[in-house]
Amino acid sequence: MKTEKKFYWNEETLSHFRFEANYTSKKNVIKNITAFVENECDLENDENEEDLIKDLISQVFNQKNVKK
C-alpha cells in the first residue's frame, strides 16, 4: 500500500490557486500549479516535483468552495 505524502503549503499559495480554480478550467489550474512547482519550489530531502504537484492539486481541489 502506497502512503501518499502530505506537504505544507502556505495559505497564500492555496488561496491563490483556489481562487483561480473558480474562474478557469481545472486543466489550466493544473498547468499553472505545475509551472509554479517547477519554477518556484525548492526540493528538500526525498521530495520530488511530481509528489509536490499531486499534493498541491489535491489540496486545491479538495475544498468544498471550489467548482470542479
PDB file with one MODEL, atoms N, CA, C and O in Angstrom:
MODEL        1
ATOM      1  N   MET A   1       0.844  -1.179   0.000  1.00  0.00           N
ATOM      2  CA  MET A   1       0.000   0.000   0.000  1.00  0.00           C
ATOM      3  C   MET A   1       0.891   1.244   0.000  1.00  0.00           C
ATOM      4  O   MET A   1       1.770   1.393   0.849  1.00  0.00           O
ATOM      5  N   LYS A   2       0.649   2.128  -0.960  1.00  0.00           N
ATOM      6  CA  LYS A   2       1.447   3.341  -1.066  1.00  0.00           C
ATOM      7  C   LYS A   2       0.872   4.420  -0.159  1.00  0.00           C
ATOM      8  O   LYS A   2      -0.327   4.702  -0.184  1.00  0.00           O
ATOM      9  N   THR A   3       1.745   5.016   0.638  1.00  0.00           N
ATOM     10  CA  THR A   3       1.331   6.111   1.511  1.00  0.00           C
ATOM     11  C   THR A   3       1.532   7.416   0.763  1.00  0.00           C
ATOM     12  O   THR A   3       2.624   7.698   0.269  1.00  0.00           O
ATOM     13  N   GLU A   4       0.471   8.211   0.681  1.00  0.00           N
ATOM     14  CA  GLU A   4       0.562   9.481  -0.003  1.00  0.00           C
ATOM     15  C   GLU A   4       1.217  10.501   0.918  1.00  0.00           C
ATOM     16  O   GLU A   4       0.848  10.634   2.085  1.00  0.00           O
ATOM     17  N   LYS A   5       2.193  11.216   0.376  1.00  0.00           N
ATOM     18  CA  LYS A   5       2.875  12.236   1.158  1.00  0.00           C
ATOM     19  C   LYS A   5       1.993  13.460   1.293  1.00  0.00           C
ATOM     20  O   LYS A   5       1.199  13.771   0.405  1.00  0.00           O
ATOM     21  N   LYS A   6       2.141  14.150   2.407  1.00  0.00           N
ATOM     22  CA  LYS A   6       1.444  15.416   2.634  1.00  0.00           C
ATOM     23  C   LYS A   6       2.484  16.491   2.834  1.00  0.00           C
ATOM     24  O   LYS A   6       3.457  16.313   3.566  1.00  0.00           O
ATOM     25  N   PHE A   7       2.265  17.609   2.171  1.00  0.00           N
ATOM     26  CA  PHE A   7       3.196  18.727   2.266  1.00  0.00           C
ATOM     27  C   PHE A   7       2.471  19.933   2.825  1.00  0.00           C
ATOM     28  O   PHE A   7       1.253  20.061   2.698  1.00  0.00           O
ATOM     29  N   TYR A   8       3.235  20.812   3.443  1.00  0.00           N
ATOM     30  CA  TYR A   8       2.677  22.054   3.952  1.00  0.00           C
ATOM     31  C   TYR A   8       2.765  23.101   2.845  1.00  0.00           C
ATOM     32  O   TYR A   8       3.830  23.329   2.272  1.00  0.00           O
ATOM     33  N   TRP A   9       1.632  23.730   2.555  1.00  0.00           N
ATOM     34  CA  TRP A   9       1.576  24.851   1.610  1.00  0.00           C
ATOM     35  C   TRP A   9       1.077  26.046   2.376  1.00  0.00           C
ATOM     36  O   TRP A   9       0.121  25.934   3.144  1.00  0.00           O
ATOM     37  N   ASN A  10       1.708  27.200   2.183  1.00  0.00           N
ATOM     38  CA  ASN A  10       1.234  28.367   2.915  1.00  0.00           C
ATOM     39  C   ASN A  10      -0.155  28.754   2.400  1.00  0.00           C
ATOM     40  O   ASN A  10      -0.515  28.461   1.260  1.00  0.00           O
ATOM     41  N   GLU A  11      -0.902  29.399   3.241  1.00  0.00           N
ATOM     42  CA  GLU A  11      -2.303  29.710   2.929  1.00  0.00           C
ATOM     43  C   GLU A  11      -2.421  30.625   1.711  1.00  0.00           C
ATOM     44  O   GLU A  11      -3.395  30.532   0.963  1.00  0.00           O
ATOM     45  N   GLU A  12      -1.460  31.492   1.505  1.00  0.00           N
ATOM     46  CA  GLU A  12      -1.490  32.384   0.342  1.00  0.00           C
ATOM     47  C   GLU A  12      -1.421  31.588  -0.968  1.00  0.00           C
ATOM     48  O   GLU A  12      -2.128  31.901  -1.926  1.00  0.00           O
ATOM     49  N   THR A  13      -0.581  30.573  -1.002  1.00  0.00           N
ATOM     50  CA  THR A  13      -0.471  29.732  -2.197  1.00  0.00           C
ATOM     51  C   THR A  13      -1.774  28.982  -2.444  1.00  0.00           C
ATOM     52  O   THR A  13      -2.283  28.966  -3.565  1.00  0.00           O
ATOM     53  N   LEU A  14      -2.309  28.363  -1.403  1.00  0.00           N
ATOM     54  CA  LEU A  14      -3.569  27.637  -1.545  1.00  0.00           C
ATOM     55  C   LEU A  14      -4.698  28.565  -1.966  1.00  0.00           C
ATOM     56  O   LEU A  14      -5.484  28.224  -2.850  1.00  0.00           O
ATOM     57  N   SER A  15      -4.784  29.726  -1.345  1.00  0.00           N
ATOM     58  CA  SER A  15      -5.846  30.687  -1.674  1.00  0.00           C
ATOM     59  C   SER A  15      -5.741  31.143  -3.123  1.00  0.00           C
ATOM     60  O   SER A  15      -6.750  31.278  -3.814  1.00  0.00           O
ATOM     61  N   HIS A  16      -4.527  31.377  -3.573  1.00  0.00           N
ATOM     62  CA  HIS A  16      -4.324  31.822  -4.950  1.00  0.00           C
ATOM     63  C   HIS A  16      -4.892  30.805  -5.940  1.00  0.00           C
ATOM     64  O   HIS A  16      -5.670  31.166  -6.823  1.00  0.00           O
ATOM     65  N   PHE A  17      -4.507  29.539  -5.797  1.00  0.00           N
ATOM     66  CA  PHE A  17      -4.959  28.527  -6.751  1.00  0.00           C
ATOM     67  C   PHE A  17      -6.432  28.177  -6.566  1.00  0.00           C
ATOM     68  O   PHE A  17      -7.105  27.844  -7.542  1.00  0.00           O
ATOM     69  N   ARG A  18      -6.947  28.244  -5.351  1.00  0.00           N
ATOM     70  CA  ARG A  18      -8.387  28.025  -5.139  1.00  0.00           C
ATOM     71  C   ARG A  18      -9.202  29.133  -5.793  1.00  0.00           C
ATOM     72  O   ARG A  18     -10.243  28.871  -6.396  1.00  0.00           O
ATOM     73  N   PHE A  19      -8.729  30.367  -5.674  1.00  0.00           N
ATOM     74  CA  PHE A  19      -9.394  31.493  -6.321  1.00  0.00           C
ATOM     75  C   PHE A  19      -9.365  31.303  -7.834  1.00  0.00           C
ATOM     76  O   PHE A  19     -10.383  31.454  -8.509  1.00  0.00           O
ATOM     77  N   GLU A  20      -8.206  30.977  -8.350  1.00  0.00           N
ATOM     78  CA  GLU A  20      -8.051  30.754  -9.790  1.00  0.00           C
ATOM     79  C   GLU A  20      -8.973  29.636 -10.281  1.00  0.00           C
ATOM     80  O   GLU A  20      -9.534  29.721 -11.373  1.00  0.00           O
ATOM     81  N   ALA A  21      -9.124  28.594  -9.472  1.00  0.00           N
ATOM     82  CA  ALA A  21      -9.951  27.445  -9.855  1.00  0.00           C
ATOM     83  C   ALA A  21     -11.421  27.811 -10.036  1.00  0.00           C
ATOM     84  O   ALA A  21     -12.157  27.105 -10.725  1.00  0.00           O
ATOM     85  N   ASN A  22     -11.845  28.898  -9.428  1.00  0.00           N
ATOM     86  CA  ASN A  22     -13.232  29.326  -9.584  1.00  0.00           C
ATOM     87  C   ASN A  22     -13.467  30.074 -10.889  1.00  0.00           C
ATOM     88  O   ASN A  22     -14.616  30.314 -11.260  1.00  0.00           O
ATOM     89  N   TYR A  23     -12.408  30.444 -11.586  1.00  0.00           N
ATOM     90  CA  TYR A  23     -12.552  31.290 -12.770  1.00  0.00           C
ATOM     91  C   TYR A  23     -11.936  30.729 -14.039  1.00  0.00           C
ATOM     92  O   TYR A  23     -12.038  31.343 -15.101  1.00  0.00           O
ATOM     93  N   THR A  24     -11.300  29.572 -13.941  1.00  0.00           N
ATOM     94  CA  THR A  24     -10.697  28.967 -15.125  1.00  0.00           C
ATOM     95  C   THR A  24     -10.838  27.449 -15.028  1.00  0.00           C
ATOM     96  O   THR A  24     -11.260  26.924 -13.997  1.00  0.00           O
ATOM     97  N   SER A  25     -10.492  26.764 -16.083  1.00  0.00           N
ATOM     98  CA  SER A  25     -10.659  25.308 -16.121  1.00  0.00           C
ATOM     99  C   SER A  25      -9.672  24.607 -15.174  1.00  0.00           C
ATOM    100  O   SER A  25      -8.606  25.128 -14.847  1.00  0.00           O
ATOM    101  N   LYS A  26     -10.071  23.425 -14.759  1.00  0.00           N
ATOM    102  CA  LYS A  26      -9.198  22.618 -13.901  1.00  0.00           C
ATOM    103  C   LYS A  26      -7.881  22.320 -14.623  1.00  0.00           C
ATOM    104  O   LYS A  26      -6.813  22.319 -14.011  1.00  0.00           O
ATOM    105  N   LYS A  27      -7.973  22.069 -15.923  1.00  0.00           N
ATOM    106  CA  LYS A  27      -6.777  21.792 -16.720  1.00  0.00           C
ATOM    107  C   LYS A  27      -5.802  22.970 -16.664  1.00  0.00           C
ATOM    108  O   LYS A  27      -4.595  22.770 -16.527  1.00  0.00           O
ATOM    109  N   ASN A  28      -6.313  24.174 -16.767  1.00  0.00           N
ATOM    110  CA  ASN A  28      -5.470  25.358 -16.733  1.00  0.00           C
ATOM    111  C   ASN A  28      -4.853  25.565 -15.343  1.00  0.00           C
ATOM    112  O   ASN A  28      -3.689  25.950 -15.230  1.00  0.00           O
ATOM    113  N   VAL A  29      -5.628  25.312 -14.301  1.00  0.00           N
ATOM    114  CA  VAL A  29      -5.104  25.438 -12.942  1.00  0.00           C
ATOM    115  C   VAL A  29      -3.985  24.417 -12.720  1.00  0.00           C
ATOM    116  O   VAL A  29      -2.953  24.745 -12.135  1.00  0.00           O
ATOM    117  N   ILE A  30      -4.185  23.203 -13.178  1.00  0.00           N
ATOM    118  CA  ILE A  30      -3.156  22.172 -13.036  1.00  0.00           C
ATOM    119  C   ILE A  30      -1.886  22.577 -13.786  1.00  0.00           C
ATOM    120  O   ILE A  30      -0.778  22.374 -13.290  1.00  0.00           O
ATOM    121  N   LYS A  31      -2.048  23.144 -14.966  1.00  0.00           N
ATOM    122  CA  LYS A  31      -0.898  23.645 -15.732  1.00  0.00           C
ATOM    123  C   LYS A  31      -0.154  24.720 -14.932  1.00  0.00           C
ATOM    124  O   LYS A  31       1.077  24.724 -14.884  1.00  0.00           O
ATOM    125  N   ASN A  32      -0.902  25.624 -14.311  1.00  0.00           N
ATOM    126  CA  ASN A  32      -0.290  26.697 -13.532  1.00  0.00           C
ATOM    127  C   ASN A  32       0.364  26.177 -12.253  1.00  0.00           C
ATOM    128  O   ASN A  32       1.417  26.671 -11.849  1.00  0.00           O
ATOM    129  N   ILE A  33      -0.250  25.191 -11.620  1.00  0.00           N
ATOM    130  CA  ILE A  33       0.340  24.563 -10.431  1.00  0.00           C
ATOM    131  C   ILE A  33       1.656  23.889 -10.813  1.00  0.00           C
ATOM    132  O   ILE A  33       2.654  24.009 -10.103  1.00  0.00           O
ATOM    133  N   THR A  34       1.647  23.188 -11.929  1.00  0.00           N
ATOM    134  CA  THR A  34       2.859  22.506 -12.396  1.00  0.00           C
ATOM    135  C   THR A  34       3.985  23.512 -12.632  1.00  0.00           C
ATOM    136  O   THR A  34       5.118  23.297 -12.200  1.00  0.00           O
ATOM    137  N   ALA A  35       3.668  24.605 -13.318  1.00  0.00           N
ATOM    138  CA  ALA A  35       4.670  25.644 -13.575  1.00  0.00           C
ATOM    139  C   ALA A  35       5.167  26.256 -12.271  1.00  0.00           C
ATOM    140  O   ALA A  35       6.361  26.520 -12.127  1.00  0.00           O
ATOM    141  N   PHE A  36       4.263  26.484 -11.321  1.00  0.00           N
ATOM    142  CA  PHE A  36       4.639  27.042 -10.027  1.00  0.00           C
ATOM    143  C   PHE A  36       5.628  26.128  -9.305  1.00  0.00           C
ATOM    144  O   PHE A  36       6.663  26.583  -8.819  1.00  0.00           O
ATOM    145  N   VAL A  37       5.303  24.846  -9.239  1.00  0.00           N
ATOM    146  CA  VAL A  37       6.184  23.905  -8.535  1.00  0.00           C
ATOM    147  C   VAL A  37       7.542  23.817  -9.238  1.00  0.00           C
ATOM    148  O   VAL A  37       8.583  23.827  -8.581  1.00  0.00           O
ATOM    149  N   GLU A  38       7.531  23.729 -10.570  1.00  0.00           N
ATOM    150  CA  GLU A  38       8.781  23.594 -11.312  1.00  0.00           C
ATOM    151  C   GLU A  38       9.671  24.837 -11.184  1.00  0.00           C
ATOM    152  O   GLU A  38      10.897  24.722 -11.166  1.00  0.00           O
ATOM    153  N   ASN A  39       9.061  26.012 -11.096  1.00  0.00           N
ATOM    154  CA  ASN A  39       9.839  27.257 -11.125  1.00  0.00           C
ATOM    155  C   ASN A  39      10.046  27.920  -9.770  1.00  0.00           C
ATOM    156  O   ASN A  39      11.001  28.680  -9.606  1.00  0.00           O
ATOM    157  N   GLU A  40       9.183  27.657  -8.796  1.00  0.00           N
ATOM    158  CA  GLU A  40       9.221  28.407  -7.544  1.00  0.00           C
ATOM    159  C   GLU A  40       9.537  27.579  -6.299  1.00  0.00           C
ATOM    160  O   GLU A  40       9.855  28.141  -5.251  1.00  0.00           O
ATOM    161  N   CYS A  41       9.455  26.277  -6.399  1.00  0.00           N
ATOM    162  CA  CYS A  41       9.633  25.430  -5.212  1.00  0.00           C
ATOM    163  C   CYS A  41      11.039  24.831  -5.173  1.00  0.00           C
ATOM    164  O   CYS A  41      11.582  24.404  -6.192  1.00  0.00           O
ATOM    165  N   ASP A  42      11.606  24.813  -3.978  1.00  0.00           N
ATOM    166  CA  ASP A  42      12.898  24.174  -3.759  1.00  0.00           C
ATOM    167  C   ASP A  42      12.648  22.809  -3.123  1.00  0.00           C
ATOM    168  O   ASP A  42      11.964  22.698  -2.105  1.00  0.00           O
ATOM    169  N   LEU A  43      13.210  21.781  -3.737  1.00  0.00           N
ATOM    170  CA  LEU A  43      13.028  20.424  -3.224  1.00  0.00           C
ATOM    171  C   LEU A  43      13.927  20.197  -2.014  1.00  0.00           C
ATOM    172  O   LEU A  43      15.060  20.675  -1.959  1.00  0.00           O
ATOM    173  N   GLU A  44      13.398  19.463  -1.058  1.00  0.00           N
ATOM    174  CA  GLU A  44      14.154  19.121   0.151  1.00  0.00           C
ATOM    175  C   GLU A  44      14.151  17.608   0.333  1.00  0.00           C
ATOM    176  O   GLU A  44      13.197  16.923  -0.037  1.00  0.00           O
ATOM    177  N   ASN A  45      15.222  17.111   0.901  1.00  0.00           N
ATOM    178  CA  ASN A  45      15.355  15.693   1.251  1.00  0.00           C
ATOM    179  C   ASN A  45      14.928  14.786   0.112  1.00  0.00           C
ATOM    180  O   ASN A  45      15.511  14.840  -0.971  1.00  0.00           O
ATOM    181  N   ASP A  46      13.910  13.943   0.341  1.00  0.00           N
ATOM    182  CA  ASP A  46      13.483  12.977  -0.676  1.00  0.00           C
ATOM    183  C   ASP A  46      12.266  13.458  -1.474  1.00  0.00           C
ATOM    184  O   ASP A  46      11.536  12.644  -2.038  1.00  0.00           O
ATOM    185  N   GLU A  47      12.049  14.752  -1.522  1.00  0.00           N
ATOM    186  CA  GLU A  47      10.919  15.295  -2.281  1.00  0.00           C
ATOM    187  C   GLU A  47      11.215  15.258  -3.779  1.00  0.00           C
ATOM    188  O   GLU A  47      12.368  15.297  -4.210  1.00  0.00           O
ATOM    189  N   ASN A  48      10.137  15.183  -4.554  1.00  0.00           N
ATOM    190  CA  ASN A  48      10.273  15.334  -5.994  1.00  0.00           C
ATOM    191  C   ASN A  48       9.109  16.171  -6.504  1.00  0.00           C
ATOM    192  O   ASN A  48       8.074  16.276  -5.845  1.00  0.00           O
ATOM    193  N   GLU A  49       9.281  16.761  -7.675  1.00  0.00           N
ATOM    194  CA  GLU A  49       8.271  17.673  -8.205  1.00  0.00           C
ATOM    195  C   GLU A  49       6.922  16.994  -8.397  1.00  0.00           C
ATOM    196  O   GLU A  49       5.883  17.600  -8.135  1.00  0.00           O
ATOM    197  N   GLU A  50       6.924  15.757  -8.846  1.00  0.00           N
ATOM    198  CA  GLU A  50       5.668  15.044  -9.085  1.00  0.00           C
ATOM    199  C   GLU A  50       4.833  14.935  -7.801  1.00  0.00           C
ATOM    200  O   GLU A  50       3.624  15.168  -7.823  1.00  0.00           O
ATOM    201  N   ASP A  51       5.477  14.583  -6.694  1.00  0.00           N
ATOM    202  CA  ASP A  51       4.758  14.483  -5.417  1.00  0.00           C
ATOM    203  C   ASP A  51       4.210  15.839  -4.981  1.00  0.00           C
ATOM    204  O   ASP A  51       3.079  15.933  -4.504  1.00  0.00           O
ATOM    205  N   LEU A  52       5.016  16.889  -5.147  1.00  0.00           N
ATOM    206  CA  LEU A  52       4.569  18.231  -4.769  1.00  0.00           C
ATOM    207  C   LEU A  52       3.373  18.663  -5.624  1.00  0.00           C
ATOM    208  O   LEU A  52       2.397  19.203  -5.103  1.00  0.00           O
ATOM    209  N   ILE A  53       3.452  18.425  -6.924  1.00  0.00           N
ATOM    210  CA  ILE A  53       2.365  18.805  -7.827  1.00  0.00           C
ATOM    211  C   ILE A  53       1.083  18.065  -7.457  1.00  0.00           C
ATOM    212  O   ILE A  53       0.022  18.680  -7.348  1.00  0.00           O
ATOM    213  N   LYS A  54       1.173  16.761  -7.266  1.00  0.00           N
ATOM    214  CA  LYS A  54      -0.014  15.966  -6.913  1.00  0.00           C
ATOM    215  C   LYS A  54      -0.629  16.443  -5.604  1.00  0.00           C
ATOM    216  O   LYS A  54      -1.850  16.548  -5.492  1.00  0.00           O
ATOM    217  N   ASP A  55       0.209  16.731  -4.619  1.00  0.00           N
ATOM    218  CA  ASP A  55      -0.298  17.155  -3.324  1.00  0.00           C
ATOM    219  C   ASP A  55      -0.962  18.529  -3.406  1.00  0.00           C
ATOM    220  O   ASP A  55      -2.032  18.733  -2.833  1.00  0.00           O
ATOM    221  N   LEU A  56      -0.344  19.460  -4.106  1.00  0.00           N
ATOM    222  CA  LEU A  56      -0.933  20.795  -4.223  1.00  0.00           C
ATOM    223  C   LEU A  56      -2.247  20.731  -4.986  1.00  0.00           C
ATOM    224  O   LEU A  56      -3.209  21.392  -4.596  1.00  0.00           O
ATOM    225  N   ILE A  57      -2.315  19.959  -6.055  1.00  0.00           N
ATOM    226  CA  ILE A  57      -3.570  19.783  -6.790  1.00  0.00           C
ATOM    227  C   ILE A  57      -4.630  19.218  -5.870  1.00  0.00           C
ATOM    228  O   ILE A  57      -5.768  19.687  -5.863  1.00  0.00           O
ATOM    229  N   SER A  58      -4.264  18.214  -5.095  1.00  0.00           N
ATOM    230  CA  SER A  58      -5.210  17.594  -4.166  1.00  0.00           C
ATOM    231  C   SER A  58      -5.726  18.598  -3.144  1.00  0.00           C
ATOM    232  O   SER A  58      -6.928  18.656  -2.885  1.00  0.00           O
ATOM    233  N   GLN A  59      -4.838  19.382  -2.568  1.00  0.00           N
ATOM    234  CA  GLN A  59      -5.261  20.337  -1.545  1.00  0.00           C
ATOM    235  C   GLN A  59      -6.082  21.484  -2.136  1.00  0.00           C
ATOM    236  O   GLN A  59      -6.963  22.019  -1.462  1.00  0.00           O
ATOM    237  N   VAL A  60      -5.810  21.862  -3.370  1.00  0.00           N
ATOM    238  CA  VAL A  60      -6.575  22.935  -4.010  1.00  0.00           C
ATOM    239  C   VAL A  60      -7.986  22.456  -4.353  1.00  0.00           C
ATOM    240  O   VAL A  60      -8.961  23.157  -4.082  1.00  0.00           O
ATOM    241  N   PHE A  61      -8.098  21.275  -4.944  1.00  0.00           N
ATOM    242  CA  PHE A  61      -9.392  20.817  -5.441  1.00  0.00           C
ATOM    243  C   PHE A  61     -10.211  20.015  -4.441  1.00  0.00           C
ATOM    244  O   PHE A  61     -11.342  19.641  -4.751  1.00  0.00           O
ATOM    245  N   ASN A  62      -9.695  19.743  -3.278  1.00  0.00           N
ATOM    246  CA  ASN A  62     -10.470  19.034  -2.268  1.00  0.00           C
ATOM    247  C   ASN A  62     -11.132  19.983  -1.304  1.00  0.00           C
ATOM    248  O   ASN A  62     -11.414  19.614  -0.164  1.00  0.00           O
ATOM    249  N   GLN A  63     -11.385  21.203  -1.742  1.00  0.00           N
ATOM    250  CA  GLN A  63     -12.119  22.191  -0.953  1.00  0.00           C
ATOM    251  C   GLN A  63     -13.539  22.259  -1.468  1.00  0.00           C
ATOM    252  O   GLN A  63     -13.768  22.194  -2.676  1.00  0.00           O
ATOM    253  N   LYS A  64     -14.489  22.388  -0.572  1.00  0.00           N
ATOM    254  CA  LYS A  64     -15.895  22.415  -0.940  1.00  0.00           C
ATOM    255  C   LYS A  64     -16.292  23.690  -1.694  1.00  0.00           C
ATOM    256  O   LYS A  64     -17.297  23.694  -2.404  1.00  0.00           O
ATOM    257  N   ASN A  65     -15.527  24.758  -1.551  1.00  0.00           N
ATOM    258  CA  ASN A  65     -15.898  26.017  -2.176  1.00  0.00           C
ATOM    259  C   ASN A  65     -15.328  26.188  -3.581  1.00  0.00           C
ATOM    260  O   ASN A  65     -15.449  27.265  -4.166  1.00  0.00           O
ATOM    261  N   VAL A  66     -14.710  25.146  -4.130  1.00  0.00           N
ATOM    262  CA  VAL A  66     -14.133  25.226  -5.458  1.00  0.00           C
ATOM    263  C   VAL A  66     -15.001  24.450  -6.429  1.00  0.00           C
ATOM    264  O   VAL A  66     -15.362  23.303  -6.167  1.00  0.00           O
ATOM    265  N   LYS A  67     -15.335  25.072  -7.546  1.00  0.00           N
ATOM    266  CA  LYS A  67     -16.071  24.369  -8.597  1.00  0.00           C
ATOM    267  C   LYS A  67     -15.123  23.390  -9.263  1.00  0.00           C
ATOM    268  O   LYS A  67     -13.984  23.740  -9.574  1.00  0.00           O
ATOM    269  N   LYS A  68     -15.583  22.164  -9.485  1.00  0.00           N
ATOM    270  CA  LYS A  68     -14.724  21.159 -10.116  1.00  0.00           C
ATOM    271  C   LYS A  68     -15.118  20.929 -11.541  1.00  0.00           C
ATOM    272  O   LYS A  68     -14.503  20.114 -12.228  1.00  0.00           O
TER     273      LYS A  68
ENDMDL
END
